[in-house]
Amino acid sequence: VYGRHLSFATWALSSADIRNGNLPTDIPGLNVTVLVRGLPVPLYYVSPTQINALIPASFTPGPARLEISRGSARGPRVDFTLVEEA
């Protein structure tokens, strides 16, 4: 996701961030969360202008909505269509 003011700082995933085999869905201190279909998705990279997130393979194809929050601030909701992976 590209935009402006997505985060107050830059963070990139490291092995220390992985807990019990799970990637983080919220970055401590940044309070950035990405929701797809109302569920938090794992994050790989967060910066003021870019967020890299992973949509789990368990999500079925079809309509979806993306929402990003930074603390109490929320961005616009973006509707899109999930397709099967190739």
C-alpha positions in Angstrom: 0.0 0.0 0.0 1.4 3.4 -0.9 0.2 6.7 0.6 1.1 9.6 2.8 1.2 9.8 6.6 0.8 6.0 7.0 3.2 5.9 9.9 5.3 8.2 12.1 8.4 6.0 11.6 9.9 3.2 9.5 10.0 -0.4 10.7 11.0 -3.6 8.9 10.4 -7.1 10.0 13.2 -8.9 11.8 13.4 -12.4 13.2 12.9 -10.9 16.7 9.5 -9.7 15.7 8.2 -13.3 14.9 6.4 -14.8 17.9 5.3 -18.4 18.0 5.8 -18.6 14.2 3.4 -15.6 13.6 4.3 -12.3 12.0 3.1 -9.2 13.8 -0.2 -7.5 13.0 0.5 -4.4 15.1 3.8 -2.8 15.5 4.5 -1.6 19.1 5.2 2.1 19.2 3.8 2.7 15.7 0.2 1.5 16.3 -0.3 0.8 12.6 -2.8 -1.9 11.7 -4.0 -3.2 8.3 -7.4 -4.9 8.2 -8.7 -7.0 5.3 -12.3 -8.1 5.7 -12.1 -6.7 9.2 -9.2 -9.0 10.3 -5.7 -7.8 11.0 -3.1 -9.1 8.5 0.6 -9.7 9.1 3.0 -6.8 8.4 6.5 -6.9 6.8 7.3 -3.3 6.4 5.8 0.0 7.6 6.9 3.6 6.7 5.3 7.0 6.3 4.7 6.3 2.6 4.5 2.5 2.2 3.1 -0.6 4.0 3.9 -4.2 3.0 1.3 -6.6 4.4 0.5 -10.3 3.7 -3.0 -11.4 2.9 -3.2 -15.0 4.3 -3.8 -17.8 1.8 -6.8 -18.8 3.9 -8.7 -15.8 2.6 -11.1 -16.9 -0.2 -11.3 -15.1 -3.5 -14.0 -12.4 -3.8 -14.8 -8.9 -2.6 -12.7 -7.5 0.2 -12.2 -4.2 2.0 -8.8 -2.8 3.1 -8.6 -0.5 6.1 -5.5 1.1 7.6 -5.3 2.7 11.1 -2.6 4.6 12.8 -3.6 4.9 16.4 -7.0 6.5 16.4 -6.6 7.8 12.8 -8.2 5.8 10.1 -7.6 6.0 6.4 -10.3 5.6 3.7 -11.7 2.2 3.1 -10.6 0.6 -0.2 -12.7 -2.0 -1.8 -11.0 -4.6 -4.0 -11.3 -8.1 -5.3 -9.1 -11.0 -4.1 -8.2 -13.4 -6.8 -6.7 -16.9 -6.5 -2.9 -17.0 -6.6 -1.3 -18.3 -9.8 
